């Protein structure tokens, strides 16, 4: 099973006040995070930490990560130190990742991405960094504006301090249930309704996570030919015209060869 969490900030005293976390001191927070993690995550499970896992103290960070169950992968945040002794405890460290979870494409980044890969085809974008601040409220505002415009958007903050996270790694199903998206009604120019990605997925029972559409759709797309804005045809559309040289009268001085007669020097002139 795959779990997600971000911004634990193990060992970071100031984060208690910054996030208004319900702990009296940092040791209590660290112990609660460890207990919640191990209560959910088994040794054969996978956990993606979307940044800012630990705070500075390398020895304390190693002591904590050794206690955490599962296969741990880090999506690096702005506070993560990854070049020291802590590095071998992560199975992978990336700035950005795409994973297949429950037959759905999941985009992983420490920072929120408002427009992300396969957004219109059911993909989910998980992020951290903004905690529960006004920046998070701004991301939510933009997401709601996209919904109002008929643009699907599944941006979900997996910071551990969020109400639905409760300082515990969560599955994709739990995250989607806690952050529902309204049904996006989309119409074609002729007024007919466009199926949502989920409706289309259920009808066709197929889903290509890499491209966001089935192989059959790709074949139909190829049959339609290349549109004018594509790069290959763009080169063709903007190919310069052939150069046409106008004919000149025989009296024109340009019609002569214009090549001067060779100059003959006496033998050995260059040695003088």
SVG drawing of the C-alpha trace seen along z (x, -y; Angstrom):
<svg xmlns="http://www.w3.org/2000/svg" viewBox="-26 -47 91 53">
<polyline fill="none" stroke="black" stroke-width="0.4" points="0.0,0.0 1.1,-3.6 0.9,-6.4 1.6,-10.1 2.6,-12.8 4.6,-16.1 6.1,-18.7 6.5,-16.7 9.4,-18.9 10.8,-16.4 12.8,-18.3 11.7,-21.8 10.6,-23.7 9.2,-26.7 6.8,-24.7 4.6,-24.2 3.7,-27.9 3.9,-28.3 1.2,-25.7 -0.5,-26.0 0.2,-22.2 -1.6,-20.6 1.6,-19.6 3.2,-21.0 6.7,-20.4 8.7,-19.0 9.5,-15.7 5.7,-15.0 5.2,-15.9 8.0,-13.7 6.8,-10.7 3.2,-11.2 4.3,-11.3 6.3,-8.1 3.5,-6.2 0.9,-7.4 3.2,-6.4 3.9,-2.9 0.3,-2.3 -0.6,-2.7 2.5,-1.7 3.7,1.9 7.3,2.9 6.3,3.8 4.3,0.5 5.6,-2.5 5.6,-6.1 6.2,-9.2 7.3,-12.1 6.7,-15.3 9.4,-17.4 10.5,-19.0 10.8,-15.7 13.5,-16.7 15.0,-19.8 18.8,-20.2 20.0,-17.8 21.4,-14.8 21.9,-12.5 18.3,-13.0 17.0,-12.6 18.7,-9.3 17.4,-8.1 13.9,-8.9 14.0,-7.6 15.3,-4.2 12.1,-3.8 9.8,-4.4 8.3,-1.4 8.1,-0.9 10.0,-1.9 10.6,-5.6 10.9,-8.0 11.6,-11.7 10.3,-14.4 12.8,-17.0 11.7,-20.2 13.4,-23.4 14.5,-22.2 15.7,-18.8 19.4,-17.9 20.2,-15.0 24.0,-14.8 25.0,-13.6 24.6,-10.4 20.9,-10.6 20.9,-10.0 21.1,-6.1 17.9,-5.9 15.9,-7.1 15.3,-4.6 15.0,-7.5 15.3,-11.3 13.6,-13.3 12.5,-16.9 9.4,-15.7 7.8,-12.3 4.9,-10.6 3.5,-7.4 0.7,-4.9 -1.5,-4.5 -4.9,-2.7 -4.7,-2.9 -4.4,-6.7 -1.6,-9.1 -0.4,-10.9 1.9,-14.0 4.2,-14.5 6.0,-17.8 6.9,-19.7 5.5,-22.8 1.9,-23.1 1.6,-23.0 -1.6,-24.7 -1.5,-23.3 -0.1,-19.8 0.3,-16.8 -3.0,-15.0 -5.0,-17.4 -8.0,-16.9 -7.7,-13.1 -8.1,-12.3 -4.6,-12.9 -4.1,-14.0 -1.5,-16.6 -0.2,-16.1 1.9,-18.8 3.2,-20.3 5.2,-23.4 2.4,-25.9 1.2,-24.2 -2.1,-25.6 -1.2,-29.2 -2.8,-31.9 -0.7,-30.5 -2.7,-27.3 -5.9,-29.3 -4.8,-31.0 -4.1,-27.6 -7.6,-26.5 -9.1,-29.8 -7.4,-29.2 -8.6,-25.6 -12.2,-26.7 -11.8,-29.3 -10.7,-26.5 -13.7,-24.5 -16.0,-27.5 -14.4,-27.7 -15.0,-24.0 -11.4,-23.0 -10.9,-19.8 -8.3,-20.2 -7.3,-17.7 -4.6,-19.6 -4.4,-18.2 -2.2,-19.4 -0.7,-16.4 0.9,-18.5 0.7,-16.5 -1.0,-19.4 -4.1,-19.4 -7.3,-18.3 -7.8,-15.3 -4.1,-14.2 -4.0,-14.3 -0.2,-13.8 -0.6,-10.4 0.3,-9.1 -2.8,-8.8 -3.7,-6.7 -4.8,-8.2 -8.4,-7.0 -8.5,-8.7 -7.2,-11.9 -9.7,-11.9 -12.6,-11.2 -11.5,-14.1 -11.1,-16.5 -14.0,-15.8 -14.2,-17.6 -17.6,-18.6 -18.7,-17.1 -17.3,-19.3 -19.8,-19.9 -18.1,-20.4 -19.9,-21.2 -18.6,-21.1 -19.1,-24.0 -22.3,-22.3 -23.7,-22.2 -23.4,-18.5 -22.0,-17.3 -18.4,-16.0 -17.9,-12.9 -15.7,-13.4 -12.5,-11.4 -13.9,-9.2 -17.1,-8.5 -15.0,-7.7 -12.7,-5.5 -15.6,-3.4 -17.1,-3.0 -14.0,-2.0 -12.5,-0.1 -9.0,-1.2 -6.6,-3.9 -3.2,-4.9 -1.5,-6.7 1.4,-7.9 -0.6,-9.8 -4.0,-10.2 -5.9,-8.4 -6.2,-4.9 -4.2,-3.5 -7.4,-3.5 -7.8,-7.2 -4.1,-7.7 -4.8,-5.8 -7.8,-8.0 -5.8,-11.1 -3.1,-10.0 -5.7,-9.3 -6.9,-12.9 -3.5,-14.1 -1.3,-16.8 -2.7,-20.2 -1.3,-23.4 0.1,-24.5 2.3,-21.4 6.0,-21.9 6.5,-19.8 3.8,-21.5 4.8,-24.9 8.1,-24.5 6.4,-23.7 4.0,-26.7 6.8,-29.1 9.2,-27.7 10.7,-30.6 9.6,-31.0 12.0,-29.9 14.2,-32.7 13.3,-33.9 16.0,-35.6 14.6,-38.1 15.9,-37.9 18.1,-40.8 18.7,-42.3 21.9,-41.3 23.1,-44.9 23.2,-44.9 26.7,-44.9 25.5,-42.2 25.2,-39.8 29.0,-39.8 31.1,-37.3 32.7,-40.1 35.9,-38.0 39.1,-40.0 41.8,-38.7 44.6,-36.9 47.8,-38.8 51.0,-37.2 54.2,-37.8 57.7,-37.0 59.2,-33.9 60.8,-34.3 59.2,-37.6 58.2,-36.6 61.9,-36.0 63.0,-39.5"/>
</svg>
